Amino acid sequence: MKNIIFYGIALLIFAVSWLSGKLFWTSFGLAFTGYIFLKLLDDLGRTIPIVELMTSLASLQWILGPVIEYGREEHHFKYYMYVGEREYMAFVVPAVLAFWIGAGLFKRRISLDDIKLRIDIILHNHPMFPYILIAAGIIAPFLSGFFPQSLKFVFFLVSNIKYVGVIYLIHSTHRFRWHIFIGVLILAVGASLASGMFHDLLLWSMLLFTFLAKELKLNLGWKISSVVIGILVVMTIQAVKTEYREYAWGGYQGNRFGLFLRIAGKEWGSGDIFLPSKDENMNIRLNQGWIISAIMYNVPANVPFAQGETIKDALTASFLPRFIYPDKPIAGGRANFRKFTSLSINDNTSMGISIAGEGYANFGKLGGYIFMFFWGLFIGWFWRQLENLSRLFPTLLVWSPILFLQVVKAETELTVVLNHLIKSSIVVFGLIWGIKMIWGERWESEEEEGESVIRSYKKV
């Protein structure tokens, strides 16, 4: 029934958009963006909607952001759409659909109800498990300074297991579980304020919300309200962060949380947050389509299609360490950005060309569709393997946000995505193997117990 309602809303969006004079692919793209966003909200609390989140972020950044930009009378001198709306939308909208169709060929078989039952068994037998993960995640950043720089990414991944510990904890009956949950969030906010970087905090907030929605039994109305609050928070961060960073990176010694609140209060109190300049800056951050459009403008007019070169480089770089592959691409996306857009970018700026942009840069429009379909197929297949491996570690999917932390982002390119997916898989499965070694035979009996409970539950 809900799907019929969502389809109806999408059809309404399409009709209103098309009748107002917008192009077919623009109207279709807006309708699909509305549908997939509603689907994401509905799935929160029922599944771990990685595919829906990836598709929603791509739709927002590759479709909605460009639509807003095309509708503006004034444009940024650099962050504008380099090709016409008809040409751009005719590539991007089918490319997003191709990803969605490819990923959808692997239907997910494990729900949050299954995962909760498995968590209950783990917590019954190992009540201290969440606290061990939280403590390890908090301590990891302080230990990283004693190890070589090459292990920095490993410690970054380990630091994120505190959120995995929180997921286990909120499913427990511990009377202080929400206090500890809020405490971990405060630490995360503090880390973001200390660095002036908020991206990981926002990503983890999105990934954690599905587990919160399950535990708090939030209905669609509460989910929508929460998303609205989230949008207001993002607007505030976007409006505040430039001025905040000037203070924070300039050696500010006072209370940074207070500093952030003062700047935010000034922006909201004056109404400056709603100024056109703020809206433009917000859409510059939202709209990643300008990079794809710059690639479409530049390739093949000035730079030939890469014919799979970046795909080969990404695969090689992801599986081979740098001492074997000394020409391994440096993370950050600068080389591909400069090559395929012919635009300048300083050496301290990270700017990826995105998966869709990479598909076009290599294969053009039709090849880009096919590439996006197989990328979706790979993501669906990878998730299926995680479900299959849950037989070895029943709550493996609780760890999946770490695996997909960089993968869900729409602006990253294949090298970054695969590198993160492979390295994080090695670290996560290494930690899981260590846990199984410690628990030994007792763990094997818990696996059988978990599967038996789930089968009995599904029969009922």
C-alpha positions as CSV (number, residue, x, y, z in Angstrom):
1,M,0.0,0.0,0.0
2,K,2.8,2.4,0.9
3,N,4.6,1.8,-2.4
4,I,1.4,2.7,-4.3
5,I,1.2,5.9,-2.3
6,F,4.9,6.7,-3.0
7,Y,4.3,6.0,-6.7
8,G,1.3,8.3,-6.7
9,I,3.4,11.1,-5.1
10,A,6.1,10.5,-7.6
11,L,3.6,10.7,-10.5
12,L,2.2,13.9,-9.1
13,I,5.7,15.4,-8.9
14,F,6.3,14.4,-12.5
15,A,3.0,15.8,-13.7
16,V,3.4,19.2,-11.9
17,S,7.0,19.5,-13.1
18,W,6.3,18.6,-16.7
19,L,3.2,20.7,-17.0
20,S,5.1,23.7,-15.6
21,G,7.4,23.4,-18.6
22,K,10.3,21.4,-17.4
23,L,12.0,18.8,-19.6
24,F,11.0,15.2,-19.5
25,W,14.2,13.9,-17.9
26,T,14.2,16.7,-15.4
27,S,10.6,15.9,-14.4
28,F,11.3,12.2,-14.3
29,G,14.5,12.9,-12.2
30,L,12.6,15.0,-9.7
31,A,9.8,12.4,-9.4
32,F,12.4,9.6,-8.9
33,T,14.2,11.7,-6.2
34,G,10.9,12.2,-4.4
35,Y,10.1,8.5,-4.6
36,I,13.5,7.2,-3.4
37,F,13.6,9.7,-0.6
38,L,10.2,8.5,0.7
39,K,11.4,4.9,0.2
40,L,14.4,5.7,2.3
41,L,12.3,7.2,5.1
42,D,10.0,4.2,5.1
43,D,12.9,1.7,5.2
44,L,14.5,3.4,8.2
45,G,13.9,1.2,11.2
46,R,13.0,-1.8,9.1
47,T,16.3,-2.5,7.2
48,I,19.8,-1.1,6.9
49,P,19.0,1.0,3.7
50,I,22.5,1.4,2.3
51,V,21.3,1.2,-1.3
52,E,18.4,3.7,-0.7
53,L,20.8,6.0,1.1
54,M,23.3,5.9,-1.8
55,T,20.6,6.5,-4.4
56,S,19.0,9.3,-2.4
57,L,22.3,11.1,-1.9
58,A,23.1,10.7,-5.6
59,S,19.6,11.9,-6.6
60,L,19.9,15.0,-4.3
61,Q,23.4,15.9,-5.4
62,W,23.2,14.9,-9.1
63,I,19.6,15.8,-9.9
64,L,18.0,18.2,-7.4
65,G,21.1,20.4,-6.9
66,P,21.5,20.8,-10.7
67,V,17.8,21.6,-11.2
68,I,18.1,24.4,-8.6
69,E,21.2,25.7,-10.3
70,Y,19.6,25.6,-13.8
71,G,16.8,27.7,-12.4
72,R,19.0,30.5,-11.0
73,E,19.5,33.7,-12.9
74,E,23.0,34.3,-11.5
75,H,25.6,31.6,-11.2
76,H,28.9,31.1,-9.4
77,F,31.9,31.9,-11.6
78,K,33.2,28.3,-11.3
79,Y,30.5,26.1,-9.7
80,Y,27.9,26.3,-12.5
81,M,26.5,23.8,-15.0
82,Y,28.8,23.6,-18.0
83,V,26.4,21.9,-20.4
84,G,22.7,22.5,-21.1
85,E,20.0,21.0,-18.9
86,R,18.7,18.7,-21.7
87,E,22.1,17.1,-22.3
88,Y,23.0,16.8,-18.7
89,M,19.7,15.3,-17.4
90,A,19.5,12.8,-20.4
91,F,22.7,11.3,-19.0
92,V,22.5,11.6,-15.2
93,V,18.8,10.5,-14.6
94,P,19.1,7.2,-16.6
95,A,22.5,6.7,-14.9
96,V,21.0,6.9,-11.4
97,L,18.1,4.6,-12.5
98,A,20.6,2.1,-13.9
99,F,22.4,2.0,-10.5
100,W,19.1,1.5,-8.7
101,I,18.0,-1.3,-11.0
102,G,21.4,-3.1,-10.8
103,A,21.5,-2.9,-7.0
104,G,17.8,-4.0,-6.8
105,L,18.5,-7.3,-8.5
106,F,19.8,-8.7,-5.2
107,K,16.9,-8.6,-2.7
108,R,17.9,-8.2,0.9
109,R,16.9,-11.2,3.1
110,I,17.8,-10.0,6.6
111,S,15.7,-7.3,8.3
112,L,16.3,-5.3,11.5
113,D,13.9,-7.7,13.3
114,D,16.4,-10.5,12.5
115,I,19.4,-8.4,13.6
116,K,17.7,-7.4,16.9
117,L,17.1,-11.0,17.8
118,R,20.7,-11.8,17.1
119,I,21.9,-8.8,19.1
120,D,19.7,-9.9,22.1
121,I,21.5,-13.3,22.1
122,I,25.0,-11.6,21.9
123,L,24.1,-9.2,24.7
124,H,22.7,-12.0,26.9
125,N,25.9,-14.0,26.7
126,H,28.3,-11.0,26.5
127,P,26.8,-8.0,28.3
128,M,30.1,-6.1,28.3
129,F,30.6,-6.4,24.5
130,P,29.2,-2.9,23.6
131,Y,31.3,-1.2,26.3
132,I,34.5,-2.9,25.0
133,L,33.8,-1.6,21.5
134,I,32.9,1.9,22.7
135,A,36.1,2.1,24.9
136,A,38.3,0.8,22.0
137,G,36.8,3.3,19.6
138,I,37.4,6.2,22.0
139,I,41.0,5.1,22.8
140,A,42.1,4.4,19.2
141,P,42.7,8.0,18.1
142,F,45.0,8.6,21.1
143,L,47.1,5.5,20.3
144,S,47.5,6.3,16.6
145,G,50.3,8.8,17.3
146,F,52.5,6.0,18.5
147,F,52.3,4.1,15.2
148,P,53.5,4.7,11.6
149,Q,51.6,7.1,9.4
150,S,50.7,4.2,7.1
151,L,48.5,2.8,9.8
152,K,46.5,6.1,10.2
153,F,43.6,4.8,8.2
154,V,43.4,1.6,10.3
155,F,43.1,3.6,13.5
156,F,40.5,5.8,11.8
157,L,38.4,2.7,11.1
158,V,39.0,1.3,14.6
159,S,37.9,4.7,16.1
160,N,34.5,4.2,14.4
161,I,33.7,1.0,16.2
162,K,32.5,3.1,19.1
163,Y,29.4,3.7,17.0
164,V,29.0,0.0,16.4
165,G,29.2,-0.4,20.2
166,V,26.5,2.2,20.5
167,I,24.2,0.3,18.1
168,Y,24.6,-2.9,20.2
169,L,24.0,-0.8,23.4
170,I,20.8,0.9,22.4
171,H,19.3,-2.6,21.8
172,S,20.1,-3.6,25.4
173,T,18.0,-3.1,28.5
174,H,20.8,-1.2,30.3
175,R,19.2,1.7,32.2
176,F,22.0,4.0,31.3
177,R,22.1,3.1,27.6
178,W,20.7,6.5,26.4
179,H,23.0,8.4,28.7
180,I,26.0,6.6,27.1
181,F,24.6,7.0,23.6
182,I,24.3,10.8,24.2
183,G,27.8,10.8,25.7
184,V,29.3,9.2,22.6
185,L,27.4,11.7,20.4
186,I,28.8,14.6,22.5
187,L,32.3,13.2,22.0
188,A,31.7,13.0,18.2
189,V,30.4,16.6,18.1
190,G,33.4,17.7,20.2
191,A,35.8,16.0,17.7
192,S,34.1,17.7,14.8
193,L,34.3,21.1,16.5
194,A,38.0,20.5,17.3
195,S,38.8,19.7,13.7
196,G,36.3,22.1,12.0
197,M,35.1,19.1,9.9
198,F,31.6,17.9,10.1
199,H,31.2,15.4,7.3
200,D,31.8,12.2,9.2
201,L,29.5,13.3,12.0
202,L,26.7,13.9,9.5
203,L,27.3,10.6,7.8
204,W,27.3,8.6,11.0
205,S,24.1,10.5,12.1
206,M,22.4,9.3,9.0
207,L,23.7,5.7,9.3
208,L,22.8,5.5,13.0
209,F,19.3,6.8,12.5
210,T,17.9,3.6,11.1
211,F,18.8,1.7,14.3
212,L,17.3,4.5,16.4
213,A,14.1,4.5,14.3
214,K,13.8,0.7,15.0
215,E,14.4,0.9,18.7
216,L,12.2,4.0,19.2
217,K,9.5,2.6,16.9
218,L,9.2,5.8,14.9
219,N,6.4,6.1,12.4
220,L,6.7,7.9,9.1
221,G,5.6,11.2,10.6
222,W,8.3,11.1,13.2
223,K,10.9,10.2,10.6
224,I,9.9,13.1,8.4
225,S,10.1,15.5,11.5
226,S,13.5,14.1,12.3
227,V,14.7,14.7,8.7
228,V,13.4,18.3,8.8
229,I,15.4,18.9,12.0
230,G,18.4,17.3,10.3
231,I,18.0,19.6,7.3
232,L,17.9,22.6,9.7
233,V,21.1,21.3,11.4
234,V,22.8,20.9,8.0
235,M,21.7,24.5,7.0
236,T,23.1,25.8,10.3
237,I,26.5,24.0,9.8
238,Q,26.7,25.2,6.2
239,A,26.0,28.8,7.3
240,V,28.4,28.8,10.3
241,K,31.3,26.7,9.2
242,T,33.3,29.3,7.2
243,E,33.4,31.8,10.0
244,Y,33.8,29.1,12.6
245,R,36.9,27.7,10.8
246,E,38.5,31.1,10.7
247,Y,38.4,31.2,14.5
248,A,39.1,27.5,15.1
249,W,42.0,27.2,12.6
250,G,43.3,30.6,13.7
251,G,44.2,29.3,17.1
252,Y,41.0,30.1,19.1
253,Q,41.5,29.0,22.7
254,G,38.0,29.4,24.1
255,N,35.1,27.1,24.3
256,R,34.5,26.0,20.7
257,F,31.0,24.7,21.4
258,G,30.1,28.1,22.8
259,L,31.7,29.7,19.8
260,F,29.7,27.6,17.3
261,L,26.4,28.4,19.2
262,R,27.2,32.2,19.2
263,I,27.8,32.2,15.5
264,A,24.8,30.1,14.8
265,G,22.6,32.3,17.0
266,K,23.9,35.4,15.1
267,E,23.0,33.8,11.8
268,W,19.5,32.7,12.8
269,G,18.8,35.9,14.9
270,S,19.6,38.2,12.0
271,G,17.9,36.0,9.4
272,D,21.1,35.9,7.4
273,I,20.8,32.2,7.1
274,F,18.0,32.7,4.6
275,L,19.9,35.3,2.4
276,P,20.2,34.4,-1.3
277,S,24.0,34.2,-0.8
278,K,23.5,31.6,1.9
279,D,21.1,29.6,-0.4
280,E,23.7,29.8,-3.1
281,N,26.4,28.5,-0.9
282,M,24.1,25.7,0.3
283,N,23.3,24.6,-3.2
284,I,27.0,24.7,-4.2
285,R,27.6,22.1,-1.5
286,L,24.5,20.1,-2.5
287,N,25.1,20.3,-6.3
288,Q,27.8,17.9,-7.3
289,G,26.4,17.8,-10.8
290,W,28.5,20.8,-11.9
291,I,31.6,18.5,-11.8
292,I,29.8,15.9,-14.0
293,S,28.7,18.7,-16.4
294,A,32.3,20.0,-16.6
295,I,33.4,16.5,-17.6
296,M,30.7,16.3,-20.2
297,Y,31.8,19.6,-21.6
298,N,35.5,18.7,-21.6
299,V,35.3,15.0,-22.7
300,P,35.8,14.1,-25.5
301,A,36.1,17.7,-26.9
302,N,39.4,18.3,-25.3
303,V,40.3,15.1,-23.5
304,P,39.6,11.6,-25.1
305,F,37.5,9.0,-23.3
306,A,39.6,7.1,-20.8
307,Q,38.3,3.8,-22.1
308,G,38.4,2.1,-18.6
309,E,41.8,3.4,-17.6
310,T,40.6,4.9,-14.3
311,I,38.7,1.7,-13.6
312,K,41.8,-0.4,-14.1
313,D,43.8,2.1,-11.9
314,A,41.2,1.9,-9.2
315,L,41.2,-1.9,-9.1
316,T,45.0,-2.0,-9.1
317,A,45.4,0.6,-6.4
318,S,42.8,-1.0,-4.2
319,F,44.4,-4.5,-4.2
320,L,48.1,-3.6,-4.3
321,P,50.0,-1.8,-1.6
322,R,52.1,1.3,-2.5
323,F,55.5,-0.5,-2.1
324,I,54.4,-2.9,-4.9
325,Y,52.6,-0.2,-6.9
326,P,54.6,3.0,-6.4
327,D,52.5,4.9,-9.0
328,K,49.3,4.2,-7.0
329,P,46.9,7.2,-7.2
330,I,46.9,9.5,-4.3
331,A,43.5,9.8,-2.5
332,G,41.6,13.1,-2.9
333,G,40.6,12.9,-6.6
334,R,42.7,15.9,-7.7
335,A,44.4,14.1,-10.6
336,N,41.2,12.9,-12.2
337,F,39.4,16.2,-11.5
338,R,42.1,18.2,-13.2
339,K,42.4,15.8,-16.1
340,F,38.7,15.4,-17.0
341,T,37.4,18.9,-16.2
342,S,40.5,20.8,-17.2
343,L,39.8,23.1,-14.2
344,S,42.4,24.2,-11.7
345,I,42.3,23.0,-8.1
346,N,44.9,23.6,-5.3
347,D,46.9,20.8,-3.8
348,N,45.1,21.0,-0.4
349,T,41.6,20.5,-1.9
350,S,40.0,17.1,-2.3
351,M,37.4,17.0,-5.1
352,G,36.3,13.7,-6.7
353,I,34.6,13.4,-10.0
354,S,32.0,10.9,-8.7
355,I,31.1,7.5,-9.9
356,A,28.7,8.8,-12.6
357,G,31.3,11.4,-13.7
358,E,33.9,8.6,-13.9
359,G,31.5,6.5,-15.9
360,Y,31.1,9.2,-18.5
361,A,34.8,10.1,-18.6
362,N,35.6,6.5,-19.5
363,F,32.8,5.4,-21.7
364,G,30.5,8.3,-22.7
365,K,26.8,8.4,-22.3
366,L,25.7,4.8,-23.2
367,G,28.8,3.2,-21.6
368,G,28.2,5.4,-18.5
369,Y,24.7,3.8,-18.1
370,I,26.1,0.3,-18.4
371,F,28.9,1.2,-15.9
372,M,26.4,2.5,-13.4
373,F,24.3,-0.6,-13.8
374,F,27.2,-2.9,-13.0
375,W,28.3,-0.6,-10.1
376,G,24.8,-1.1,-8.7
377,L,25.0,-4.8,-9.4
378,F,28.3,-5.0,-7.5
379,I,26.9,-3.1,-4.5
380,G,23.9,-5.4,-4.4
381,W,26.1,-8.5,-4.7
382,F,28.5,-7.2,-1.9
383,W,25.5,-6.8,0.4
384,R,24.3,-10.3,-0.4
385,Q,27.8,-11.6,0.6
386,L,27.5,-9.8,3.9
387,E,24.2,-11.5,4.5
388,N,25.7,-14.8,3.7
389,L,28.6,-14.2,6.0
390,S,26.2,-13.4,8.8
391,R,26.1,-17.1,9.3
392,L,29.7,-16.9,10.6
393,F,29.1,-13.8,12.6
394,P,25.3,-13.3,13.3
395,T,25.5,-9.5,13.9
396,L,27.9,-8.7,11.0
397,L,25.4,-6.3,9.4
398,V,25.7,-4.1,12.5
399,W,29.2,-3.4,11.4
400,S,28.2,-2.6,7.8
401,P,28.1,1.2,8.3
402,I,31.9,1.2,8.7
403,L,32.2,-0.7,5.4
404,F,30.0,1.8,3.6
405,L,31.1,5.1,5.3
406,Q,32.8,6.4,2.2
407,V,30.8,4.3,-0.3
408,V,27.5,6.1,0.3
409,K,28.9,9.5,-0.6
410,A,27.9,10.7,-4.1
411,E,31.0,12.8,-4.7
412,T,33.7,10.1,-4.3
413,E,35.3,8.3,-7.2
414,L,36.0,4.6,-7.7
415,T,39.5,4.6,-6.3
416,V,38.4,6.1,-3.0
417,V,35.3,3.9,-2.8
418,L,37.0,0.6,-3.5
419,N,40.0,1.5,-1.4
420,H,37.8,2.2,1.6
421,L,35.6,-0.9,1.0
422,I,38.5,-3.3,0.7
423,K,40.6,-1.9,3.6
424,S,37.6,-1.5,5.9
425,S,36.6,-5.1,5.1
426,I,40.0,-6.4,6.0
427,V,40.0,-4.4,9.3
428,V,36.4,-5.4,10.2
429,F,36.8,-9.1,9.4
430,G,40.1,-9.1,11.2
431,L,38.4,-7.7,14.3
432,I,35.6,-10.2,13.9
433,W,38.0,-13.1,13.5
434,G,39.8,-12.0,16.7
435,I,36.5,-11.9,18.6
436,K,35.6,-15.4,17.4
437,M,39.1,-16.7,18.4
438,I,38.6,-15.2,21.9
439,W,35.1,-16.7,22.3
440,G,36.0,-20.0,20.7
441,E,33.5,-22.9,21.1
442,R,31.1,-20.8,23.0
443,W,30.6,-18.6,20.0
444,E,29.8,-21.6,17.8
445,S,26.9,-22.6,20.1
446,E,25.6,-19.0,20.0
447,E,25.6,-19.0,16.2
448,E,23.3,-22.1,16.3
449,E,21.2,-20.6,19.0
450,G,20.7,-17.4,17.0
451,E,19.8,-19.2,13.8
452,S,17.3,-21.4,15.6
453,V,15.6,-18.4,17.3
454,I,15.3,-16.6,14.0
455,R,13.8,-19.6,12.2
456,S,11.3,-20.0,15.0
457,Y,10.5,-16.3,14.9
458,K,9.9,-16.3,11.1
459,K,7.6,-19.4,11.4
460,V,5.4,-17.4,13.9
